[in-house]
Amino acid sequence: MITITDLSYDRDETPVLRGVDLTLNAGGVKALIGPNGAGKSTLLSLIARLIPMQSGRIMVDDLEIGACANDVLARRLAILPQASEAAPLLTVRELVGFGRYPYHKGRPTAADREKVEDALATFELQALAERRLDSLSGGQRQRAQVAMIFAQDTDYILLDEPLNNLDIAASRGLMRTLQDLAQHHARTIVIVLHDINYAAAYANEIVAMKDGGIVAQGAPQDVVTEAMLREVYGTAAAVHRIDGRVLVGV
């Protein structure tokens, strides 16, 4: 469980997050949605300890962010930031292998190598394992980076807009894989998404944000409403309900 209490954050004296209280129970895919500037990426970065805390408290199970050691947190929580660029001359296998560093500290064991091979198989990257990153498509590189995070073998995986620059096939494939990780590998996925329809289709829970605060939280069919779209996005888009699922019209 991730528990956030009275979390605030300012950037250049401008409030980005304001008194956020949020509980994310373990399990499933949790989607953070909201307009640009809502504070989604900042919230994710604070949970992952990529930026320093200013006020408030974040607990990841029994670990308090800012009080626990980095290597201890890295075995519980992994993040793929929005601007994540790996050295282009690395092979896919080498990149995925970096996910094991919190455990072996530069001396990989047979168990570490097995985790890498498992990640390559899970993300269907075996045929690309010896390819350099600069020879891959954008979708293939993104899959390799998420495989690296998976190899880190953490309970919690944080992803900041991983669908950026992916076509529809790559986006659907990645979201289906993330669903599988949550359902069959006991991972908790917290993901920032711009496309509400992807959030509604693949997430178990949606957190809608605006102006640094939480506007709504719950199952997609409860959160994605025309009223929420007006309040959060300032748009009058229609919401359709088809076979128990919600779809925002264009």
Backbone bond lengths (Angstrom), bond angles and torsions (degrees), N, CA, C in turn:
res aa  C-N    CA-C-N  psi(-1)  N-CA   C-N-CA  omega(-1)  CA-C   N-CA-C  phi
1 M - - - 1.451 - - 1.530 110.02 -
2 I 1.330 115.67 135.58 1.462 121.20 173.23 1.523 107.39 -104.92
3 T 1.324 115.98 122.80 1.459 121.63 -178.06 1.517 109.46 -119.81
4 I 1.314 116.47 122.25 1.461 122.94 -177.91 1.523 107.91 -116.70
5 T 1.331 115.91 128.37 1.462 121.00 -175.40 1.516 110.84 -128.69
6 D 1.329 116.18 121.67 1.469 124.20 173.24 1.529 111.84 47.99
7 L 1.316 115.80 48.79 1.460 121.87 -175.58 1.528 110.35 -87.54
8 S 1.330 115.80 124.81 1.468 121.46 176.11 1.516 108.82 -131.33
9 Y 1.325 114.60 151.25 1.463 119.86 179.97 1.523 108.49 -153.18
10 D 1.338 115.13 131.20 1.463 122.02 177.53 1.518 109.49 -114.16
11 R 1.333 115.91 144.79 1.455 121.13 173.17 1.530 107.79 -126.01
12 D 1.335 116.12 119.81 1.468 121.29 -177.67 1.526 110.48 53.39
13 E 1.344 114.59 44.96 1.465 123.30 177.81 1.530 113.28 65.30
14 T 1.336 116.73 13.44 1.459 121.51 176.16 1.524 109.29 -107.90
15 P 1.335 118.80 125.19 1.466 120.12 -179.98 1.528 111.77 -63.56
16 V 1.335 115.61 129.12 1.464 121.37 175.74 1.524 110.01 -106.84
17 L 1.327 116.69 -42.55 1.458 122.93 173.49 1.512 108.23 -124.61
18 R 1.344 116.20 142.60 1.453 119.54 -174.93 1.524 110.26 -133.74
19 G 1.325 116.72 102.46 1.464 121.88 173.75 1.513 114.62 54.72
20 V 1.338 116.80 46.00 1.466 121.04 -176.88 1.528 111.30 -74.69
21 D 1.307 115.78 126.79 1.469 123.32 170.28 1.528 107.08 -118.29
22 L 1.327 115.86 124.10 1.466 119.43 -175.01 1.516 109.66 -155.00
23 T 1.318 116.43 135.99 1.462 122.39 173.72 1.519 109.13 -121.99
24 L 1.331 115.45 125.43 1.458 121.82 176.48 1.524 107.83 -115.25
25 N 1.310 117.11 107.81 1.453 120.72 -179.95 1.522 110.37 -69.21
26 A 1.320 115.57 153.91 1.460 120.47 -179.50 1.520 110.17 -66.38
27 G 1.348 114.81 145.79 1.454 121.12 176.20 1.516 112.87 99.13
28 G 1.322 115.55 143.31 1.451 121.02 174.11 1.513 114.16 86.56
29 V 1.338 114.75 -178.75 1.458 123.04 178.57 1.520 107.96 -106.93
30 K 1.330 116.48 122.90 1.465 122.58 179.16 1.528 108.15 -110.41
31 A 1.322 117.36 122.11 1.458 121.35 -177.95 1.524 110.12 -105.96
32 L 1.340 115.90 127.60 1.455 121.46 172.49 1.521 107.77 -95.69
33 I 1.327 116.91 121.80 1.454 121.21 -179.43 1.522 109.38 -123.96
34 G 1.322 115.30 164.93 1.458 120.83 178.49 1.510 109.86 149.39
35 P 1.326 117.48 166.46 1.458 120.69 -178.71 1.521 111.93 -70.46
36 N 1.333 116.81 169.31 1.462 120.68 173.92 1.525 109.47 -56.28
37 G 1.340 115.67 137.39 1.455 120.04 179.25 1.511 114.78 84.70
38 A 1.338 117.27 6.12 1.467 119.69 -179.06 1.523 112.60 -73.07
39 G 1.359 117.23 -20.75 1.461 120.43 -179.83 1.516 114.10 106.38
40 K 1.327 117.35 9.15 1.465 121.08 -175.67 1.525 112.41 -62.85
41 S 1.332 116.65 -51.37 1.464 120.66 -177.61 1.527 111.22 -67.82
42 T 1.326 116.64 -35.91 1.468 119.75 177.30 1.520 110.35 -63.82
43 L 1.319 116.93 -42.84 1.463 120.66 178.23 1.520 110.45 -60.60
44 L 1.328 117.05 -44.67 1.460 120.63 179.87 1.532 110.65 -63.17
45 S 1.329 116.75 -41.80 1.462 121.26 -178.37 1.522 111.51 -66.86
46 L 1.315 117.97 -34.51 1.467 121.18 177.26 1.527 110.69 -68.67
47 I 1.328 116.75 -41.42 1.467 119.64 177.81 1.524 110.14 -60.64
48 A 1.328 116.08 -39.16 1.470 121.36 -176.62 1.526 112.67 -84.65
49 R 1.322 117.52 -2.08 1.460 122.33 179.80 1.537 112.64 66.26
50 L 1.334 116.14 29.13 1.460 120.05 175.92 1.521 111.39 -80.55
51 I 1.321 116.27 -25.49 1.461 121.27 173.71 1.518 107.46 -128.17
52 P 1.356 117.65 150.83 1.468 119.89 -174.07 1.527 112.71 -73.30
53 M 1.315 114.96 146.49 1.459 121.15 175.28 1.528 109.68 -67.42
54 Q 1.311 115.87 146.99 1.458 121.67 173.78 1.525 111.07 -112.47
55 S 1.321 116.31 -48.75 1.464 119.64 175.96 1.521 109.13 -155.10
56 G 1.318 115.02 150.62 1.459 120.52 -177.63 1.512 111.80 105.07
57 R 1.313 115.33 -171.48 1.476 121.07 -176.12 1.515 109.88 -143.95
58 I 1.337 116.03 139.07 1.466 122.14 174.90 1.523 107.97 -129.22
59 M 1.325 116.23 125.93 1.456 122.43 175.54 1.522 109.24 -115.88
60 V 1.326 116.10 132.17 1.458 122.31 171.52 1.522 105.66 -111.91
61 D 1.321 116.00 99.62 1.463 121.80 -168.15 1.521 108.43 55.50
62 D 1.330 118.17 -117.26 1.463 120.57 -177.87 1.521 112.95 -97.56
63 L 1.328 117.88 6.83 1.466 121.52 -178.43 1.523 109.90 -100.14
64 E 1.329 116.41 130.29 1.455 120.69 177.44 1.525 109.42 -97.63
65 I 1.338 116.04 124.15 1.453 120.53 178.95 1.526 109.43 -63.39
66 G 1.330 115.23 130.37 1.449 120.52 -177.72 1.513 113.50 95.48
67 A 1.338 116.45 -14.82 1.458 120.17 179.93 1.518 112.25 -115.10
68 C 1.348 117.47 -21.86 1.462 120.70 -179.34 1.524 110.09 -94.77
69 A 1.328 116.39 158.71 1.462 121.92 -179.92 1.523 110.29 -70.81
70 N 1.334 115.96 147.75 1.461 121.07 -177.94 1.527 112.25 -59.00
71 D 1.356 116.64 -42.79 1.466 118.36 -176.79 1.525 111.81 -69.36
72 V 1.324 116.94 -28.15 1.466 120.07 175.85 1.520 109.87 -70.00
73 L 1.332 116.81 -44.46 1.462 120.46 178.35 1.521 111.34 -63.55
74 A 1.344 117.14 -36.40 1.468 121.41 -177.24 1.518 112.15 -66.89
75 R 1.325 117.44 -16.24 1.462 119.87 175.96 1.524 111.94 -92.14
76 R 1.310 115.89 -4.30 1.460 121.01 179.31 1.533 112.35 -112.35
77 L 1.339 116.29 -28.74 1.458 120.61 -170.89 1.521 110.12 -144.39
78 A 1.343 116.58 134.44 1.468 121.64 178.94 1.516 108.83 -127.77
79 I 1.330 116.51 147.59 1.459 120.23 -179.94 1.519 111.08 -134.26
80 L 1.338 115.02 142.39 1.454 121.96 169.04 1.521 106.87 -113.71
81 P 1.352 117.69 103.07 1.463 119.80 -177.93 1.520 111.67 -67.00
82 Q 1.328 115.02 168.24 1.464 120.62 -178.81 1.520 111.17 -64.73
83 A 1.328 117.43 -43.46 1.464 121.31 -179.87 1.513 108.70 -101.79
84 S 1.322 115.93 76.78 1.464 121.07 -177.23 1.523 109.18 -113.19
85 E 1.319 115.78 108.60 1.459 120.82 -178.44 1.526 109.97 -119.63
86 A 1.313 116.61 125.93 1.459 121.31 178.26 1.528 109.21 -99.96
87 A 1.325 115.99 158.63 1.460 121.07 178.64 1.523 109.65 -57.73
88 P 1.331 118.69 124.67 1.469 121.68 -172.20 1.523 114.71 -64.61
89 L 1.365 117.64 -21.33 1.462 119.71 -177.84 1.526 112.81 -85.87
90 L 1.322 117.45 -5.78 1.461 119.82 176.38 1.519 110.18 -67.47
91 T 1.331 116.11 148.18 1.460 119.48 169.09 1.529 108.51 -83.72
92 V 1.312 115.34 165.02 1.459 120.12 178.40 1.525 110.44 -59.84
93 R 1.334 116.96 -43.13 1.464 119.55 -179.83 1.533 111.29 -62.99
94 E 1.322 117.50 -39.68 1.461 120.45 178.77 1.525 111.07 -64.64
95 L 1.337 116.00 -42.35 1.463 119.47 178.61 1.520 111.17 -61.59
96 V 1.318 116.57 -49.42 1.462 120.25 -179.45 1.522 110.47 -60.87
97 G 1.329 116.29 -34.20 1.459 120.46 179.16 1.511 113.88 -62.18
98 F 1.338 117.83 -26.21 1.474 120.39 178.38 1.527 111.44 -63.26
99 G 1.321 117.18 -23.16 1.449 119.36 178.16 1.516 113.74 -64.26
100 R 1.334 117.10 -17.67 1.465 120.74 -179.12 1.530 113.11 -91.68
101 Y 1.331 117.15 -3.87 1.471 119.50 -174.52 1.534 114.03 -57.26
102 P 1.345 120.28 -39.48 1.470 118.47 179.49 1.521 114.00 -58.19
103 Y 1.333 116.48 -17.33 1.459 119.91 -178.52 1.526 111.88 -98.38
104 H 1.347 116.93 -46.98 1.467 117.74 -172.27 1.527 113.85 -97.31
105 K 1.349 117.58 -13.67 1.473 122.86 177.93 1.529 112.25 50.76
106 G 1.332 116.52 39.21 1.457 120.65 176.03 1.513 114.76 99.96
107 R 1.324 117.31 -2.14 1.475 120.86 179.67 1.529 109.03 -126.31
108 P 1.333 117.41 76.33 1.464 120.11 -175.89 1.521 112.87 -64.15
109 T 1.310 115.12 142.22 1.456 122.35 178.70 1.529 109.06 -104.28
110 A 1.315 115.48 177.19 1.467 120.08 176.17 1.525 110.34 -60.89
111 A 1.335 116.66 -36.03 1.464 120.43 178.91 1.527 110.72 -64.89
112 D 1.321 116.96 -38.55 1.469 120.49 177.54 1.524 110.31 -65.07
113 R 1.322 116.80 -44.26 1.465 119.94 179.83 1.533 111.05 -63.40
114 E 1.332 116.37 -34.11 1.461 120.05 177.62 1.526 110.87 -66.12
115 K 1.335 116.66 -39.08 1.468 120.47 177.42 1.527 110.66 -63.58
116 V 1.320 117.23 -38.45 1.463 121.32 178.63 1.521 110.15 -63.86
117 E 1.323 116.48 -45.74 1.471 119.87 -179.79 1.525 110.68 -64.43
118 D 1.322 116.69 -36.14 1.459 120.70 177.83 1.531 110.38 -64.21
119 A 1.341 116.66 -41.15 1.464 120.58 178.83 1.523 110.95 -65.73
120 L 1.329 116.96 -41.99 1.469 120.70 177.56 1.536 110.90 -59.46
121 A 1.335 115.89 -41.19 1.458 120.03 179.92 1.525 111.36 -69.99
122 T 1.325 116.97 -42.53 1.461 121.29 -178.33 1.519 111.34 -59.63
123 F 1.334 116.75 -37.96 1.460 121.25 -177.87 1.533 112.45 -100.50
124 E 1.325 115.46 14.72 1.474 122.61 175.73 1.530 111.26 52.27
125 L 1.328 114.61 51.80 1.461 121.22 -177.72 1.525 112.85 -114.30
126 Q 1.329 118.18 7.79 1.466 119.29 -176.35 1.525 111.73 -57.83
127 A 1.331 116.83 -41.77 1.464 119.54 -177.48 1.521 112.56 -69.68
128 L 1.327 116.83 -16.28 1.462 121.42 -178.83 1.521 112.24 -106.04
129 A 1.313 117.53 3.53 1.462 121.57 -169.44 1.523 113.69 -56.89
130 E 1.331 118.01 -35.13 1.464 120.67 -177.66 1.535 112.71 -98.26
131 R 1.323 116.14 3.81 1.461 120.04 177.63 1.523 110.63 -78.71
132 R 1.331 116.69 143.26 1.460 120.73 175.28 1.527 109.52 -75.75
133 L 1.335 115.23 150.59 1.452 119.63 -177.02 1.520 112.32 -62.03
134 D 1.338 117.21 -32.19 1.461 119.00 -178.21 1.527 112.84 -73.61
135 S 1.335 117.10 -3.62 1.462 120.11 177.87 1.527 112.18 -101.73
136 L 1.342 116.99 1.42 1.456 121.03 -174.69 1.524 111.48 -98.59
137 S 1.315 115.50 159.72 1.459 120.82 171.59 1.521 109.08 -74.30
138 G 1.335 116.02 167.85 1.460 119.79 178.74 1.516 112.39 -59.77
139 G 1.329 116.58 -41.65 1.457 120.33 179.15 1.518 112.89 -65.21
140 Q 1.337 116.84 -38.73 1.463 120.78 178.60 1.531 111.13 -66.91
141 R 1.335 116.48 -40.67 1.462 119.53 178.07 1.529 111.10 -63.77
142 Q 1.321 115.89 -41.14 1.462 119.20 179.81 1.521 110.82 -64.59
143 R 1.329 116.85 -40.01 1.466 120.44 176.82 1.516 111.08 -61.69
144 A 1.339 116.59 -41.10 1.463 120.64 179.61 1.523 110.78 -64.31
145 Q 1.324 117.41 -38.92 1.462 120.08 -179.94 1.524 111.17 -68.16
146 V 1.334 116.82 -40.18 1.463 119.05 177.47 1.529 110.21 -68.15
147 A 1.331 117.61 -34.24 1.470 120.92 175.66 1.525 110.51 -62.42
148 M 1.333 117.43 -37.49 1.468 120.90 176.44 1.524 110.22 -60.55
149 I 1.347 116.09 -43.29 1.463 120.25 178.85 1.529 110.27 -64.68
150 F 1.334 116.62 -39.90 1.459 120.52 178.40 1.526 110.91 -62.93
151 A 1.344 116.57 -39.76 1.467 120.77 -179.97 1.517 112.10 -64.11
152 Q 1.332 116.75 -21.51 1.465 120.27 178.26 1.522 111.06 -65.96
153 D 1.354 115.54 -17.37 1.468 121.90 170.56 1.527 111.71 59.69
154 T 1.324 116.39 49.34 1.455 121.65 178.91 1.526 110.17 -102.67
155 D 1.322 115.51 158.44 1.458 120.13 176.85 1.524 111.11 -71.01
156 Y 1.338 116.17 -32.39 1.460 121.52 -175.84 1.524 110.02 -117.49
157 I 1.338 115.95 134.09 1.458 122.53 177.21 1.525 107.99 -124.14
158 L 1.333 116.83 124.28 1.458 122.61 179.51 1.522 108.88 -110.60
159 L 1.323 116.49 129.25 1.460 121.83 -177.83 1.526 109.52 -129.97
160 D 1.330 115.67 125.78 1.463 120.30 -177.44 1.528 109.75 -104.26
161 E 1.315 115.97 102.90 1.463 124.17 178.52 1.538 112.51 50.78
162 P 1.325 117.74 56.90 1.472 120.24 -177.61 1.529 113.36 -71.06
163 L 1.330 118.16 -11.63 1.466 120.18 -178.24 1.523 112.55 -88.45
164 N 1.331 116.85 -3.82 1.470 119.22 178.07 1.524 110.61 -55.64
165 N 1.313 116.38 131.95 1.475 123.56 175.82 1.526 113.66 69.01
166 L 1.331 117.77 13.58 1.465 120.58 176.15 1.522 109.47 -101.12
167 D 1.343 116.21 142.65 1.461 118.83 175.49 1.527 109.26 -78.11
168 I 1.321 116.12 177.81 1.459 120.02 -173.08 1.532 112.05 -63.74
169 A 1.333 117.78 -37.93 1.465 120.03 -179.61 1.523 110.98 -66.34
170 A 1.339 116.80 -45.45 1.463 120.45 179.43 1.526 111.22 -66.30
171 S 1.327 116.83 -38.03 1.463 120.49 179.47 1.528 111.19 -64.79
172 R 1.328 116.39 -46.26 1.460 119.90 -179.94 1.525 110.59 -64.92
173 G 1.325 116.67 -40.53 1.458 120.18 179.86 1.518 111.98 -62.96
174 L 1.335 116.73 -43.93 1.458 120.23 -179.95 1.523 110.88 -65.40
175 M 1.334 117.87 -43.54 1.463 119.95 -178.63 1.523 111.29 -65.95
176 R 1.336 117.41 -36.84 1.473 119.38 176.41 1.526 110.92 -64.59
177 T 1.330 116.60 -38.52 1.466 119.80 178.44 1.522 110.44 -65.53
178 L 1.328 117.51 -41.48 1.459 120.82 178.77 1.527 110.67 -63.67
179 Q 1.314 117.26 -40.44 1.463 120.18 174.45 1.523 111.26 -57.74
180 D 1.328 115.86 -43.97 1.463 120.82 -179.74 1.523 111.42 -63.54
181 L 1.339 116.61 -39.69 1.472 119.99 178.20 1.522 110.64 -60.86
182 A 1.331 116.19 -41.28 1.458 119.92 -179.77 1.521 111.61 -69.55
183 Q 1.333 116.57 -41.20 1.460 120.14 -174.08 1.520 113.55 -79.43
184 H 1.344 116.36 -38.10 1.463 119.29 -171.22 1.528 114.42 -114.80
185 H 1.323 117.51 -8.52 1.464 120.50 178.80 1.525 112.38 -121.26
186 A 1.327 117.00 12.50 1.465 123.45 174.73 1.525 112.80 55.01
187 R 1.335 116.90 38.12 1.461 120.33 176.18 1.528 109.44 -99.59
188 T 1.314 115.79 149.38 1.460 122.35 171.85 1.514 107.25 -104.79
189 I 1.336 117.29 118.38 1.458 122.79 -176.38 1.526 108.76 -105.56
190 V 1.333 116.78 121.67 1.466 121.38 174.18 1.523 106.06 -113.89
191 I 1.335 116.31 119.66 1.448 120.32 -168.56 1.522 110.97 -134.48
192 V 1.326 116.02 132.84 1.462 121.43 173.42 1.522 108.14 -87.24
193 L 1.345 116.05 125.82 1.458 121.29 -179.31 1.524 109.77 -131.22
194 H 1.322 115.52 139.44 1.457 119.93 173.75 1.526 111.42 -89.19
195 D 1.324 116.97 -32.00 1.460 121.22 -176.47 1.529 109.61 -85.71
196 I 1.330 116.19 110.08 1.461 120.35 -177.01 1.523 111.23 -63.51
197 N 1.333 118.08 -33.15 1.460 119.45 -178.78 1.528 112.04 -67.18
198 Y 1.330 117.59 -34.10 1.465 119.30 173.85 1.528 109.85 -67.21
199 A 1.324 116.70 -41.04 1.461 120.10 178.13 1.527 110.60 -61.10
200 A 1.332 116.68 -45.63 1.457 120.47 -178.32 1.523 112.14 -67.31
201 A 1.337 117.08 -33.19 1.462 120.52 -176.51 1.522 112.90 -78.78
202 Y 1.332 117.34 -33.42 1.470 119.33 -169.42 1.531 115.17 -116.24
203 A 1.321 118.24 -16.14 1.467 120.14 -177.27 1.523 110.83 -91.97
204 N 1.315 115.99 147.39 1.460 121.49 172.06 1.523 110.70 -83.01
205 E 1.336 114.66 -26.56 1.464 119.94 -175.33 1.523 108.46 -143.90
206 I 1.329 115.68 140.79 1.463 121.84 178.34 1.524 109.22 -120.33
207 V 1.341 115.02 136.72 1.458 121.75 172.68 1.524 106.75 -116.78
208 A 1.323 116.85 115.30 1.458 121.67 -179.83 1.529 109.28 -95.95
209 M 1.345 116.09 129.78 1.455 121.46 -177.05 1.525 110.65 -121.66
210 K 1.335 114.62 150.96 1.459 121.31 174.05 1.523 108.10 -155.82
211 D 1.322 116.05 135.60 1.468 122.24 175.28 1.527 112.53 51.41
212 G 1.346 115.87 40.31 1.455 119.96 174.92 1.505 115.87 77.88
213 G 1.325 117.88 13.60 1.459 121.05 179.33 1.512 111.79 -133.94
214 I 1.331 116.30 168.77 1.455 122.88 178.36 1.525 108.64 -92.78
215 V 1.338 115.68 124.11 1.463 121.16 179.47 1.524 111.03 -96.27
216 A 1.321 117.14 -40.13 1.462 120.67 -177.92 1.516 109.42 -154.55
217 Q 1.331 116.10 151.98 1.464 122.33 177.77 1.513 108.29 -149.03
218 G 1.346 116.00 135.22 1.449 118.83 177.47 1.511 111.61 157.57
219 A 1.320 116.09 -167.09 1.455 121.76 179.12 1.531 109.15 -66.47
220 P 1.353 117.57 149.75 1.467 120.32 -178.11 1.525 113.81 -51.76
221 Q 1.330 117.71 -42.37 1.460 120.04 -177.04 1.525 112.38 -67.15
222 D 1.345 116.40 -20.21 1.464 119.92 178.30 1.526 112.12 -92.12
223 V 1.336 117.03 -32.50 1.459 121.15 -174.18 1.528 111.98 -87.56
224 V 1.338 116.86 -41.16 1.467 120.27 -174.65 1.526 108.94 -82.33
225 T 1.319 114.56 93.95 1.459 121.97 179.61 1.524 108.58 -130.25
226 E 1.318 115.75 163.62 1.454 119.48 177.52 1.523 110.92 -64.17
227 A 1.334 116.90 -33.87 1.463 120.36 177.89 1.530 110.85 -64.92
228 M 1.346 117.02 -42.38 1.461 119.97 178.45 1.521 110.90 -63.69
229 L 1.326 117.47 -41.44 1.466 120.70 -179.78 1.527 111.07 -62.49
230 R 1.326 116.69 -38.27 1.464 119.39 177.01 1.521 110.92 -67.21
231 E 1.344 116.51 -43.42 1.461 120.26 -176.34 1.521 112.32 -70.45
232 V 1.330 116.80 -44.05 1.458 120.84 -172.69 1.525 111.83 -86.13
233 Y 1.324 116.66 -43.38 1.462 120.43 -173.27 1.528 113.52 -106.85
234 G 1.328 116.82 -11.91 1.449 119.43 -177.98 1.505 113.32 66.35
235 T 1.335 117.10 35.35 1.462 121.48 -179.47 1.521 109.66 -130.42
236 A 1.331 115.25 151.84 1.463 120.62 -177.43 1.520 112.06 -102.89
237 A 1.327 117.65 34.68 1.465 121.16 -179.83 1.527 110.68 -63.01
238 A 1.334 115.27 145.52 1.463 121.09 178.94 1.521 110.50 -82.40
239 V 1.325 116.04 146.35 1.466 122.35 176.19 1.526 108.40 -111.98
240 H 1.332 116.40 123.64 1.461 121.79 -179.56 1.527 109.10 -106.17
241 R 1.314 116.01 144.74 1.466 121.20 178.19 1.515 107.95 -116.04
242 I 1.333 115.43 115.59 1.448 121.63 -175.60 1.530 109.13 -127.90
243 D 1.323 116.33 117.93 1.479 121.68 179.73 1.522 111.85 52.69
244 G 1.326 115.98 41.17 1.454 120.45 176.62 1.525 114.55 81.35
245 R 1.337 117.56 2.49 1.477 121.07 179.71 1.517 108.69 -114.41
246 V 1.328 115.27 156.47 1.462 120.33 -179.00 1.514 110.24 -105.62
247 L 1.315 115.20 147.54 1.463 121.70 -179.41 1.518 107.82 -143.31
248 V 1.343 116.40 125.46 1.457 120.95 178.32 1.512 108.69 -86.16
249 G 1.317 117.79 125.06 1.450 121.77 -179.97 1.507 112.07 -74.62
250 V 1.314 115.77 157.39 1.462 121.12 179.09 1.525 110.89 -100.38
